[in-house]
């Protein structure tokens, strides 16, 4: 398969008090290598759930999800975790930085978990690239919102993933930081030939991607 990602008739259902709730219904699309895609839609339409499925953080109820040649929808949690650690970077709206770790420690931890050499050096390089060379030893509480998100993005890309998933990456930021973060993220993706799938309510941000997928009531209403 010459696609980075493929979803085929993917559905996600929850059962609450014996009632089945359909979150996503028969979602199908493909992602090319080096492609950028935005996923837009109203709140509650299933956008974040779709990101969670692709990242292996949720289990689909039906259908198939392929990452490169591997069907991740049939994998164990350990197998999915292995792919996610090495090949998929995830950026959330909330930064989820470890509060008692410095910026440098938050980023180098991913490298250390994967037992890579020169973890501190590589973490410093990516933080420097993102304009944070003077923030290595600051805790998250000592950083602005924009700086925290830059650390979070640095942490998600330090392993050089082929696919970056971003769920409202600028949702907690003001307009100036939104512009800075989006520029940083898209420049990185272009330089590293990565692919991006991004959930956003920001039409200006969505228009920066090559393709836009519109989700409505759990189904794809447009794929343009």
matplotlib code that plots the C-alpha trace (Angstrom):
import matplotlib.pyplot as plt

x = [0.0, 1.5, -0.5, 0.7, -2.8, -6.0, -9.3, -12.0, -15.6, -14.5, -17.1, -17.0, -19.9, -20.4, -22.9, -24.3, -27.1, -27.9, -28.1, -25.8, -24.4, -22.9, -19.9, -18.4, -20.1, -18.4, -15.5, -13.3, -10.3, -6.6, -3.6, -0.6, 3.0, 3.8, 0.1, -1.5, -5.2, -7.5, -10.6, -13.4, -16.9, -19.1, -18.4, -19.5, -19.3, -16.6, -13.4, -11.4, -12.7, -11.3, -7.9, -8.0, -8.7, -5.9, -3.5, -4.5, -5.8, -9.4, -10.4, -12.8, -16.0, -15.9, -13.9, -10.1, -7.3, -4.0, -0.8, 1.5, 1.2, 0.1, -3.5, -3.4, -7.1, -6.2, -3.1, -2.7, -2.2, 1.5, 1.9, 0.0, 2.0, 5.2, 4.1, 2.8, 6.0, 8.2, 6.0, 3.1, 3.4, 0.3, -0.3, -3.3, -5.1, -4.1, -0.4, -0.1, 3.4, 4.8, 4.5, 7.7, 9.8, 11.7, 11.1, 14.2, 13.2, 9.7, 11.2, 14.1, 11.9, 10.4, 14.0, 15.0, 11.9, 12.9, 16.5, 18.1, 21.5, 22.2, 18.7, 19.6, 21.5, 18.7, 16.1, 18.1, 18.4, 14.6, 13.9, 16.4, 14.8, 11.5, 13.0, 13.2, 17.0, 16.6, 13.8, 15.6, 15.5, 12.1, 9.1, 5.8, 4.4, 7.2, 6.3, 3.7, 0.9, 2.6, 5.9, 4.2, 2.6, 6.0, 7.5, 4.5, 5.1, 8.8, 8.1, 5.7, 8.1, 11.5, 11.3, 10.8, 7.4, 6.0, 2.6, 1.6, -1.9, -2.9, -6.2, -6.9, -3.2, -4.0, -7.3, -5.9, -3.8, -4.4, -4.2, -0.5, 0.5, -1.8, 0.0, 3.4, 2.6, 0.9, 3.9, 6.3, 4.3, 3.8, 7.5, 8.6, 6.3, 7.6, 11.2, 10.9, 8.5, 6.0, 2.2, -0.3, -3.9, -5.2, -8.5, -9.3, -12.2, -10.0, -10.8, -7.6, -5.6, -7.6, -7.0, -3.2, -3.7, -3.7, -7.1, -10.1, -12.4, -15.7, -17.3, -21.0, -22.9, -20.2, -19.9, -17.8, -20.0, -17.2, -13.6, -12.1]
y = [0.0, 3.3, 5.3, 6.5, 6.0, 4.4, 4.2, 1.9, 2.0, 2.9, 3.3, 4.1, 3.3, 3.6, 1.8, 3.8, 2.4, -0.2, 2.5, 2.5, 5.9, 6.2, 8.6, 7.9, 6.0, 4.4, 6.8, 6.2, 8.2, 7.9, 10.0, 10.3, 10.7, 14.4, 15.4, 17.9, 17.5, 19.5, 18.0, 20.5, 20.4, 21.5, 20.5, 17.0, 15.9, 13.3, 15.1, 14.4, 10.8, 10.3, 11.6, 9.3, 6.3, 7.1, 7.5, 4.2, 5.8, 4.5, 1.2, 1.3, -0.6, -1.6, -1.1, -1.1, 1.3, 0.8, 2.7, 2.0, -1.8, -2.6, -2.9, -1.1, -1.8, -5.5, -4.8, -5.2, -2.1, -2.8, -3.2, 0.1, 1.8, 0.8, 2.3, 5.4, 6.1, 5.8, 7.0, 9.2, 12.5, 13.8, 17.4, 18.2, 21.5, 21.1, 20.9, 17.9, 18.7, 17.0, 19.9, 19.0, 18.4, 21.2, 22.0, 20.0, 17.1, 17.0, 16.7, 14.4, 11.9, 10.6, 9.9, 8.2, 5.9, 4.8, 4.3, 6.6, 8.0, 11.7, 12.4, 15.7, 16.9, 16.1, 17.6, 20.8, 20.9, 20.7, 23.3, 25.6, 25.1, 26.2, 29.3, 28.0, 27.8, 30.2, 28.0, 24.7, 24.7, 26.3, 24.4, 24.6, 26.9, 29.4, 29.4, 31.3, 29.4, 29.8, 28.6, 25.6, 24.6, 24.9, 22.5, 20.2, 20.2, 19.7, 16.7, 15.3, 15.6, 14.9, 11.3, 12.6, 10.9, 10.4, 11.5, 14.3, 14.4, 17.8, 18.3, 22.0, 22.9, 26.6, 26.4, 27.8, 30.5, 34.2, 35.3, 36.2, 32.9, 31.1, 32.6, 31.8, 28.2, 27.5, 28.9, 26.8, 23.6, 23.9, 24.9, 21.8, 19.5, 20.9, 20.7, 17.1, 15.8, 14.7, 14.4, 16.3, 15.6, 18.5, 19.1, 22.8, 25.3, 28.0, 28.4, 30.3, 27.4, 24.8, 26.7, 26.2, 22.4, 20.7, 19.0, 19.7, 16.9, 18.1, 15.9, 16.3, 14.0, 11.4, 11.1, 12.8, 15.3, 16.7, 15.7, 18.4]
z = [0.0, -1.1, 1.5, 4.9, 6.4, 5.3, 7.0, 5.6, 6.9, 10.4, 13.1, 16.8, 19.1, 22.9, 25.0, 27.9, 30.0, 27.3, 24.7, 21.7, 20.8, 17.3, 17.4, 14.0, 11.1, 8.2, 7.9, 4.9, 3.6, 2.8, 3.6, 1.4, 2.5, 3.1, 3.0, 5.3, 6.1, 8.4, 10.0, 10.7, 12.0, 14.8, 18.4, 19.1, 15.5, 16.2, 15.2, 18.3, 18.4, 14.9, 16.0, 19.0, 16.7, 14.3, 17.2, 18.6, 21.8, 21.1, 19.6, 16.6, 16.8, 13.1, 10.0, 9.4, 10.1, 8.3, 9.1, 6.2, 5.7, 9.3, 10.4, 13.7, 14.4, 15.0, 17.1, 20.9, 23.0, 23.3, 19.5, 18.9, 21.5, 19.8, 16.5, 18.2, 20.1, 17.0, 14.1, 15.3, 17.2, 18.9, 19.9, 22.1, 22.8, 26.5, 26.7, 29.1, 30.1, 33.2, 35.8, 37.8, 34.7, 33.0, 29.3, 28.5, 30.6, 29.1, 25.6, 26.4, 28.2, 24.9, 23.6, 26.9, 26.9, 23.4, 24.6, 22.1, 22.5, 23.2, 24.4, 26.1, 23.0, 20.6, 23.0, 23.2, 19.4, 18.8, 21.6, 20.1, 16.7, 18.2, 19.8, 23.3, 23.9, 26.9, 28.5, 28.8, 32.6, 33.1, 34.5, 32.6, 35.3, 34.4, 30.7, 28.8, 27.0, 23.6, 25.1, 26.7, 23.4, 21.6, 24.2, 23.7, 19.9, 20.3, 22.5, 19.9, 17.0, 18.7, 17.4, 13.9, 13.3, 9.8, 11.0, 13.3, 14.8, 16.2, 18.1, 18.2, 18.7, 18.9, 20.8, 24.0, 22.5, 21.5, 17.9, 18.0, 19.5, 17.1, 14.1, 15.6, 16.5, 13.1, 11.3, 13.4, 12.9, 9.2, 8.6, 10.6, 8.6, 5.3, 6.3, 7.6, 4.9, 7.5, 7.2, 9.3, 10.3, 12.3, 14.0, 14.1, 14.4, 12.9, 9.2, 8.6, 10.0, 8.1, 4.8, 5.3, 4.7, 1.3, 2.0, 4.2, 5.6, 7.1, 9.7, 10.5, 12.9, 12.8, 9.0, 6.4, 4.6, 2.5, 1.5, -0.6]

ax = plt.figure().add_subplot(projection="3d")
ax.plot(x, y, z, "-o")
ax.set_aspect("equal")
plt.show()
